[in-house]
Amino acid sequence: MPGDDLTSIPELQDKHRRVLAEQLNVTTLRALADADPRDIHHAARNLRPRPTLEQIASWQDHARSQLSEVTTDWHPAASFAVVFAQRLVEGTWERRLEVERTEIEPEQERKVWPGWDCGEICGWMREQLSLPGQALAVAPTRSPAGSARPAPRAARTQGRVTLQIGSAAVIDPTARIDVVTAGSVTAASLIDLPGPVRVDVTVAGARQGQEIHVVARVLREDQPGWNPQEPRVIMGPGTASFDLSGLPAGQHDVMLVAWAPDGSASPAVVRLPRMTTRE
């Protein structure tokens, strides 16, 4: 614990700290706060002047006050992408909620609930936190050189930054279409795209040198999503590119997700306009 020593206690001199350490093994703020003041008073009987019980109580009050100011770093247990989806059917809006856990591999089945009531979804997300082995399901990350290494276990959030999909462009042999600009989706749909198709993504909000993973995830109706390519690794703000030429002809929903494997950033999720590709 940073600063967890007795030098910060007012009027607690070197001779007092020596007595506490040598006779009572009291060397930390917690030990001082929990000690019996009568034991401290007895241990200091040979000191001149001898600390009074009131003075000892003051030391302990200062220790408790400093302990109450110490906060524990929070870390994310899980993150989810929640999509409020709707479509117009015979003049009436049909709505549903789509939820997918974003920070684990292999790919998870996307869950769908009718309507926009979040009650059941919240319960399902809480259940994910208690599933055996889920905490160990985070995929191994890779360094920029490509060597595999485990993702950091401690997800510290002190100074946590917020990621943003700053821009995204869909590029085919005939044109470049900017679909995300300044963090906002700017196109309604992409129809009749000839192959091959590429998506270039710019991630903002990261610190310089911070390891960020980016993935393009294809969503399928009532089926698990899938990643056409492995997540890209960038160090700090930067650009990632995904080749989507392997998509079959038809309609596709693509979600862009950026996250820090050590939990040091709030993830960014953007759902691109629906793409229709042809042979």
C-alpha positions in Angstrom: 0.0 0.0 0.0 1.6 3.3 -1.1 2.6 5.5 1.9 1.7 2.7 4.4 4.3 3.6 7.0 4.2 5.5 10.2 6.2 8.5 9.2 3.0 10.3 8.1 1.5 10.3 11.6 1.9 13.7 13.3 4.0 13.8 16.5 5.0 10.1 16.1 8.7 10.4 16.6 11.5 8.0 15.7 11.7 6.8 19.3 8.0 6.0 19.3 8.3 4.1 16.0 11.2 2.1 17.3 9.2 1.0 20.4 6.1 0.2 18.3 8.2 -1.9 15.9 10.5 -3.7 18.4 8.0 -4.5 21.2 4.6 -4.7 19.4 5.6 -5.4 15.7 3.5 -2.3 14.7 5.0 -0.9 11.5 2.0 -0.1 9.3 -1.0 2.2 9.5 -3.4 -0.8 9.8 -1.4 -2.3 12.6 -1.4 1.0 14.5 -5.1 1.6 13.9 -5.9 -1.9 15.3 -3.5 -2.0 18.2 -4.7 -1.8 21.8 -3.8 1.7 23.1 -3.1 0.3 26.5 -0.5 -2.0 25.0 1.2 0.9 23.3 1.1 2.9 26.5 2.7 0.1 28.5 5.4 -0.5 25.8 6.4 3.2 25.9 6.8 3.2 29.7 10.5 4.0 29.6 10.2 6.9 27.1 10.6 10.4 28.4 8.2 12.1 28.1 5.9 9.0 28.0 3.1 9.4 25.5 -0.3 9.7 27.1 -3.4 7.6 26.2 -4.9 10.7 24.6 -1.8 11.2 22.4 -1.9 7.5 21.4 -5.6 7.8 20.5 -4.6 10.8 18.3 -2.0 8.7 16.5 -4.6 6.0 15.9 -7.2 8.5 14.6 -4.7 9.8 12.1 -3.9 6.2 11.0 -7.6 5.4 10.5 -8.2 8.6 8.6 -5.4 7.8 6.2 -6.6 4.3 5.7 -10.1 5.5 4.8 -8.6 7.7 2.0 -6.9 4.6 0.4 -9.1 3.4 -2.5 -8.8 0.0 -4.3 -8.3 0.0 -8.0 -11.4 -1.2 -9.8 -11.1 -3.5 -12.7 -13.7 -4.7 -15.3 -15.0 -8.2 -14.8 -16.7 -8.2 -18.2 -17.8 -5.9 -21.0 -20.8 -6.3 -23.3 -22.0 -4.7 -26.6 -25.7 -3.9 -26.3 -27.5 -2.9 -29.5 -31.0 -1.4 -29.5 -32.2 -2.7 -32.9 -35.5 -1.9 -34.7 -37.1 -2.4 -38.1 -40.3 -1.2 -39.7 -42.8 -4.0 -40.4 -46.1 -3.0 -42.1 -46.0 0.5 -40.6 -45.1 -0.7 -37.1 -41.7 -0.6 -35.4 -40.5 -4.0 -34.3 -37.8 -3.8 -31.7 -35.3 -6.1 -30.1 -32.1 -6.0 -28.0 -28.9 -7.8 -29.1 -26.2 -8.4 -26.6 -22.7 -9.9 -27.0 -19.8 -10.2 -24.7 -16.9 -8.4 -26.3 -13.7 -9.2 -24.4 -13.4 -13.0 -24.7 -12.5 -15.6 -27.3 -13.6 -17.9 -28.8 -16.6 -16.2 -30.2 -19.7 -16.2 -28.1 -23.3 -16.6 -29.3 -25.1 -13.3 -29.6 -28.2 -13.2 -27.4 -31.4 -11.6 -28.6 -34.4 -10.4 -26.6 -37.7 -9.0 -28.0 -38.5 -5.4 -27.2 -36.3 -2.8 -25.4 -36.9 -3.9 -21.8 -33.4 -4.3 -20.3 -34.5 -6.3 -17.2 -33.8 -9.8 -18.5 -30.6 -8.7 -20.2 -29.2 -7.3 -17.0 -29.8 -10.6 -15.3 -28.2 -12.5 -18.1 -25.1 -10.3 -18.0 -24.8 -10.9 -14.2 -25.0 -14.6 -14.8 -22.0 -14.3 -17.1 -19.8 -13.1 -14.2 -20.4 -16.4 -12.3 -19.9 -18.9 -15.1 -17.1 -21.3 -14.2 -13.9 -20.6 -16.2 -15.2 -17.4 -17.8 -12.5 -15.3 -16.1 -9.9 -17.4 -17.8 -11.4 -17.3 -21.2 -9.7 -14.1 -22.4 -7.8 -14.9 -25.6 -4.0 -14.6 -25.5 -2.8 -11.3 -26.9 0.1 -10.8 -29.2 2.9 -8.3 -29.2 3.5 -6.1 -32.3 6.2 -8.6 -33.3 3.6 -11.4 -33.2 4.9 -13.4 -30.3 2.1 -14.9 -28.1 1.9 -13.9 -24.5 -0.8 -14.1 -21.9 -3.0 -11.1 -21.4 -2.1 -9.2 -18.2 -4.1 -10.5 -15.2 -4.4 -7.3 -13.3 -6.8 -4.9 -15.0 -6.0 -1.6 -13.3 -8.2 1.4 -14.0 -6.4 4.2 -12.3 -6.2 6.9 -15.0 -8.5 4.7 -17.3 -9.0 6.2 -20.7 -12.1 6.0 -23.0 -11.6 4.6 -26.4 -13.5 5.8 -29.5 -13.9 4.5 -33.0 -12.9 7.9 -34.5 -13.4 7.0 -38.1 -14.1 4.0 -40.4 -14.1 3.7 -44.1 -15.3 0.9 -46.4 -13.1 0.6 -49.4 -13.9 -1.4 -52.6 -12.3 -1.4 -56.0 -14.4 1.5 -57.1 -14.7 3.9 -54.2 -14.0 4.8 -50.6 -17.0 5.3 -48.4 -16.6 7.0 -45.0 -19.1 5.3 -42.7 -17.9 6.7 -39.3 -16.6 10.3 -38.9 -15.6 11.9 -35.7 -17.1 9.0 -33.8 -20.5 9.1 -35.5 -22.0 6.8 -38.1 -22.5 8.9 -41.2 -24.0 6.4 -43.7 -27.4 4.7 -43.7 -26.5 1.6 -45.7 -24.0 0.2 -48.2 -25.7 -1.5 -51.1 -24.3 -3.7 -53.9 -20.6 -3.5 -52.9 -18.3 -5.3 -55.4 -15.5 -7.3 -53.8 -12.9 -7.2 -52.5 -14.0 -5.0 -49.6 -11.7 -3.6 -46.9 -12.5 -1.6 -43.7 -10.0 0.8 -42.3 -10.6 1.8 -38.7 -9.0 4.6 -36.7 -9.1 4.3 -32.9 -8.8 7.4 -30.7 -8.5 8.1 -27.0 -5.7 5.7 -26.2 -2.5 6.8 -24.5 0.8 6.7 -26.5 2.2 3.2 -26.4 -0.9 1.7 -24.8 -1.7 -1.8 -26.2 -5.1 -1.7 -27.9 -6.9 -4.6 -29.7 -9.3 -4.0 -32.5 -11.6 -6.5 -34.3 -14.2 -6.4 -37.0 -17.0 -8.8 -36.0 -19.7 -10.0 -38.4 -23.1 -10.5 -36.8 -25.5 -13.1 -38.1 -29.2 -13.4 -37.5 -29.8 -15.6 -34.4 -26.4 -17.1 -34.7 -23.0 -16.5 -33.1 -20.9 -13.7 -34.5 -17.6 -14.5 -36.2 -14.4 -12.6 -36.8 -13.2 -12.8 -40.5 -9.7 -12.0 -39.2 -7.8 -12.1 -35.9 -7.9 -8.9 -33.7 -5.3 -6.3 -34.8 -2.9 -4.9 -32.2 -2.0 -1.2 -32.2 0.1 0.7 -29.7 -1.8 3.9 -28.7 -4.0 5.8 -31.1 -3.8 4.3 -34.6 -5.4 2.6 -37.6 -6.3 -1.0 -38.2 -7.3 -2.6 -41.5 -9.6 -5.6 -42.1 -10.0 -7.5 -45.3 -13.7 -8.5 -45.7 -13.4 -9.9 -49.2 -14.2 -13.4 -47.8 -17.7 -12.4 -46.9 -20.3 -14.3 -49.0 -22.8 -12.5 -51.2 -25.7 -11.0 -49.2 -26.4 -8.7 -46.3 -24.0 -8.4 -43.4 -23.9 -6.4 -40.1 -20.4 -5.6 -39.0 -19.5 -4.4 -35.5 -16.1 -2.7 -34.7 -14.8 -3.3 -31.2 -11.7 -1.8 -29.6 -10.5 -2.6 -26.1 -7.4 -2.7 -23.9 -6.6 -6.3 -22.8 -5.4 -5.1 -19.4 -8.7 -3.2 -18.7 -6.9 0.2 -18.7 -9.4 1.6 -21.2 -13.2 1.7 -21.6 -14.0 -0.3 -24.8 -15.4 1.3 -27.9 -18.1 -0.4 -30.0 -19.7 0.8 -33.2 -22.1 -1.0 -35.5 -21.5 -0.1 -39.1 -24.3 0.4 -41.6 -25.6 -2.8 -43.1 -23.5 -4.0 -46.1 -24.9 -5.8 -49.1 -22.2 -7.5 -51.1 -22.3 -9.3 -54.5 -20.3 -11.9 -56.2 
